Amino acid sequence: MVLDTLARPRIAPAAIALVGLGALATAFTAEYAFGLQPCVLCVYQRVPYAVALGLGLLGLVILRPAILQPLLVLAAGLAFLAGAGIAGFHVGVEQHWWAGTPSCATPGFDTNLSLKDLQRQLDEAASFAACDEVPWSLFGISMAGYNLLASLILAAVFLLTAAKLRSPKAA
């Protein structure tokens, strides 16, 4: 079973680090290789994966994995749960169920600016991605939707793994 494998020393931290690295690599590839400009909520969704990557790497270098590994795996599970919350919020914004954050709104233009400042505003607006627009989807599910599903699964797997690591049988 997956949880039995993850409960072995250093396996869970390695898996967490690989998941974090893979998710961040996917996000940056979509942005830089395929030109999908991220909105602010897309960028926020990267943070839990960066935290998980750091926790996974920390779990790989600690000297006494039996003591700290359950806490690190629990923290990673909670990070993935937070990521699911951010992704769920983003899906709601995409579906127009609620409004996004103030930074999701299209920037306004001040016409009382110098030509140079107005050009700077136009350049910033050209790179702006609205949070309520879906730039890419597969089978009708946006990247935020897939991230919601993945984050929920990862949270469940690593929270259950943390519980298994803390149980007396795992020791």
For each residue, the residues with C-beta under 8 A, 3 or more apart:
1: 4 5
2: 5 6 157
3: 6 7 157 160 161 164
4: 1 7 8 164
5: 1 2 8 11
6: 2 3 11 12 15 73 157 158 161 164
7: 3 4 11 12 161 164 165 170
8: 4 5 11 12
9: 65 66 69
10: 13 14 59 60 65 69
11: 5 6 7 8 14 15
12: 6 7 8 15 16 59 69 73 158 161 165
13: 10 16 17 55 56 57 58 59 60 65 69 72 73
14: 10 11 17 18 56 59 60
15: 6 11 12 18 19 56
16: 12 13 19 20 52 53 55 56 59 72 73 76 158
17: 13 14 20 21 52 53 56 57 59 60
18: 14 15 21 22 56
19: 15 16 22 23 49 52 56 154
20: 16 17 23 24 49 50 51 52 53 54 56
21: 17 18 24 25 53
22: 18 19 25 26
23: 19 20 26 27 46 49 147 150
24: 20 21 27 28 46 49 50 53
25: 21 22 28 29
26: 22 23 29 30
27: 23 24 30 31 38 42 45 46 49
28: 24 25 31 32
29: 25 26 32 33 34
30: 26 27 33 34 36 136 143
31: 27 28 34 35 36 37 38
32: 28 29 35
33: 29 30
34: 29 30 31
35: 31 32
36: 30 31 135 136 143
37: 31 127 128 129 135
38: 27 31 42 43 129
39: 42 43 104 129 130 131 133
40: 43 44 100 101 103 104 131
41: 44 45 86 89 90 93 100 101 104 131 144
42: 27 38 39 45 46 90 129 131 143 144
43: 38 39 40 46 47
44: 40 41 47 86
45: 27 41 42 48 49 83 86 87 90 144 147
46: 23 24 27 42 43 49 50
47: 43 44 50 51 83 86
48: 45 51 52 79 80 82 83 86 151
49: 19 20 23 24 27 45 46 52 53 79 83
50: 20 24 46 47 53 54
51: 20 47 48 54 55 75 76 79
52: 16 17 19 20 48 49 55 56 76 79 80
53: 16 17 20 21 24 49 50 56 57
54: 20 50 51 57 58
55: 13 16 51 52 58 59 72 75 76 79
56: 13 14 15 16 17 18 19 20 52 53 59 60 72 76
57: 13 17 53 54 60 61
58: 13 54 55 61 62 72
59: 10 12 13 14 16 17 55 56 62 65 68 69 72 73
60: 10 13 14 17 56 57
61: 57 58
62: 58 59 65 68 69 72
63:
64: 67 68
65: 9 10 13 59 62 68 69
66: 9 69 171
67: 64
68: 59 62 64 65 71 72
69: 9 10 12 13 59 62 65 66 72 73 165
70: 73 74 162 165 166
71: 68 74 75 162
72: 13 16 55 56 58 59 62 68 69 75 76
73: 6 12 13 16 59 69 70 76 77 158 161 162 165
74: 70 71 77 78 158 159 162
75: 51 55 71 72 78 79
76: 16 51 52 55 56 72 73 79 80 158
77: 73 74 80 81 154 155 156 157 158 159 161 162
78: 74 75 81 82 155 159
79: 48 49 51 52 55 75 76 82 83
80: 48 52 76 77 83 84 151 152 154 155 158
81: 77 78 84 85 151 152 155 159
82: 48 78 79 85 86
83: 45 47 48 49 79 80 86 87 147 151 154 155
84: 80 81 87 88 148 151 152 155
85: 81 82 88 89
86: 41 44 45 47 48 82 83 89 90
87: 45 83 84 90 91 144 145 147 148 151
88: 84 85 91 92 148
89: 41 85 86 92 93
90: 41 42 45 86 87 93 94 100 131 144 147 148
91: 87 88 94 95 142 144 145 148
92: 88 89 95 97 98
93: 41 89 90 96 97 98 99 100 104 131 132
94: 90 91 131 132 133 134 142 144 145
95: 91 92
96: 93 132
97: 92 93
98: 92 93
99: 93 104
100: 40 41 90 93 103 104 105 131 132
101: 40 41 104 131
102: 105
103: 40 100
104: 39 40 41 93 99 100 101 130 131 132
105: 100 102
106: 125 128 130
107: 121 124 125 128
108:
109: 118 121 122 125
110: 113 117 118 121
111: 118
112:
113: 110 117 118 121
114: 117 118
115: 118 119
116: 119 120
117: 110 113 114 120 121
118: 109 110 111 113 114 115 121 122
119: 115 116 122 123
120: 116 117 123 124
121: 107 109 110 113 117 118 124 125
122: 109 118 119 125 126
123: 119 120 126 127
124: 107 120 121 127 128
125: 106 107 109 121 122 128
126: 122 123
127: 37 123 124
128: 37 106 107 124 125
129: 37 38 39 42 133 135
130: 39 104 106 133
131: 39 40 41 42 90 93 94 100 101 104
132: 93 94 96 100 104
133: 39 94 129 130
134: 94 137 142
135: 36 37 129 143
136: 30 36 142 143
137: 134 140 141 142 143 145
138: 141 146
139:
140: 137
141: 137 138 145 146 149
142: 91 94 134 136 137 145 146
143: 30 36 42 135 136 137 146 147
144: 41 42 45 87 90 91 94 147 148
145: 87 91 94 137 141 142 148 149
146: 138 141 142 143 149 150
147: 23 45 83 87 90 143 144 150 151
148: 84 87 88 90 91 144 145 151 152
149: 141 145 146 152 153
150: 23 146 147 153 154
151: 48 80 81 83 84 87 147 148 154 155
152: 80 81 84 148 149 155 156
153: 149 150 156 157
154: 19 77 80 83 150 151 157 158
155: 77 78 80 81 83 84 151 152 158 159
156: 77 152 153 159 160
157: 2 3 6 77 153 154 160 161
158: 6 12 16 73 74 76 77 80 154 155 161 162
159: 74 77 78 81 155 156 162 163
160: 3 156 157 163 164
161: 3 6 7 12 73 77 157 158 164 165
162: 70 71 73 74 77 158 159 165 166
163: 159 160 166 167
164: 3 4 6 7 160 161 167 170
165: 7 12 69 70 73 161 162 170
166: 70 162 163 170
167: 163 164 170 171
168: 171
169:
170: 7 164 165 166 167
171: 66 167 168
